[in-house]
Amino acid sequence: MGHVGGDDFVVIAEDHKGRETYDPVVQQFEEEVVSFYNSEDREKGYILSANRQGEMERFPLMTLTVAVCDNQICKFEDVFDLTEALAEKKKALKQEKQKNSI
């Protein structure tokens, strides 16, 4: 396990683990994380908080996105290729999640 940066983390598993392994984790996280928000924020679907510049901004409620790259299917030259592939997958998954929540 490692911290890539910001809110991105990486887990490298010895055995092939597909979506069926991680989907229950995502579902449980998203069901339970809402308990950390008050009812007003849950209803709105966001929190209002100061950003890094000290300006008030809307931030969506937390979600968990898992991007999976299988080294049996994809070959990577180095760690930079791997992190780029994961970043692309994560971006697509987050866009899909946002589209489905509208």
C-alpha positions in Angstrom: 0.0 0.0 0.0 1.2 3.5 -0.7 0.2 7.1 -0.9 0.4 8.5 -4.5 -0.5 12.1 -3.5 -3.5 14.1 -2.5 -6.4 11.8 -2.0 -4.9 9.0 -4.1 -3.6 5.8 -2.7 -2.4 2.6 -4.4 -2.7 -1.1 -3.4 -0.6 -3.7 -5.2 -2.0 -7.2 -4.8 0.0 -10.3 -5.5 -3.0 -12.2 -7.0 -5.3 -10.9 -9.7 -8.2 -8.9 -8.1 -11.0 -7.6 -10.3 -13.9 -5.3 -9.8 -15.8 -8.1 -8.0 -13.3 -7.8 -5.2 -13.5 -4.1 -4.7 -17.2 -3.2 -5.5 -18.4 -4.4 -2.1 -15.8 -2.3 -0.4 -16.9 0.8 -2.4 -20.6 0.1 -1.7 -20.0 -0.3 2.1 -17.8 2.9 2.2 -20.4 4.9 0.4 -23.3 3.6 2.6 -21.4 4.3 5.8 -19.6 7.6 5.1 -22.8 9.5 5.0 -23.2 9.0 8.7 -20.3 11.5 9.2 -22.4 14.3 7.6 -25.3 16.1 9.2 -28.8 15.6 7.7 -28.7 19.1 6.0 -25.5 18.3 4.1 -26.7 14.8 3.2 -29.9 16.3 1.7 -27.9 19.0 -0.3 -25.3 16.4 -1.4 -22.4 18.7 -0.5 -20.7 20.6 2.3 -19.8 24.3 2.3 -16.2 24.8 3.5 -13.3 27.1 2.9 -10.9 26.0 0.2 -7.1 26.3 0.3 -7.4 30.0 -0.7 -9.8 30.6 2.2 -12.8 31.1 -0.1 -16.1 29.3 0.6 -16.7 26.5 -1.8 -19.1 23.5 -2.3 -17.4 20.1 -1.9 -19.3 16.9 -2.8 -19.8 14.3 -0.2 -17.0 11.7 -0.1 -17.0 8.8 -2.4 -14.6 6.0 -3.1 -13.4 5.2 -6.5 -11.3 2.1 -7.2 -9.3 1.9 -10.5 -7.9 -1.6 -11.3 -5.0 -2.3 -13.7 -4.2 -6.0 -14.2 -0.6 -6.7 -15.1 -1.7 -9.9 -16.8 -3.5 -7.8 -19.4 -1.6 -4.5 -19.4 2.2 -4.3 -19.5 3.8 -1.3 -18.0 7.3 0.0 -18.7 7.7 1.6 -15.3 5.8 3.0 -12.4 5.0 6.2 -14.3 3.1 4.2 -17.0 1.2 2.4 -14.3 0.2 5.6 -12.4 -0.8 7.3 -15.7 -3.0 4.3 -16.6 -4.6 4.3 -13.2 -5.2 8.1 -13.3 -7.0 7.8 -16.6 -9.2 4.9 -15.3 -10.0 6.8 -12.1 -11.0 9.9 -14.1 -13.3 7.9 -16.3 -14.8 6.1 -13.3 -15.4 9.4 -11.4 -17.1 11.0 -14.5 -19.3 7.9 -14.8 -20.2 8.2 -11.1 -21.1 11.9 -11.4 -23.2 11.2 -14.5 -25.1 8.5 -12.7 -25.7 10.7 -9.6 -27.4 13.5 -11.7 
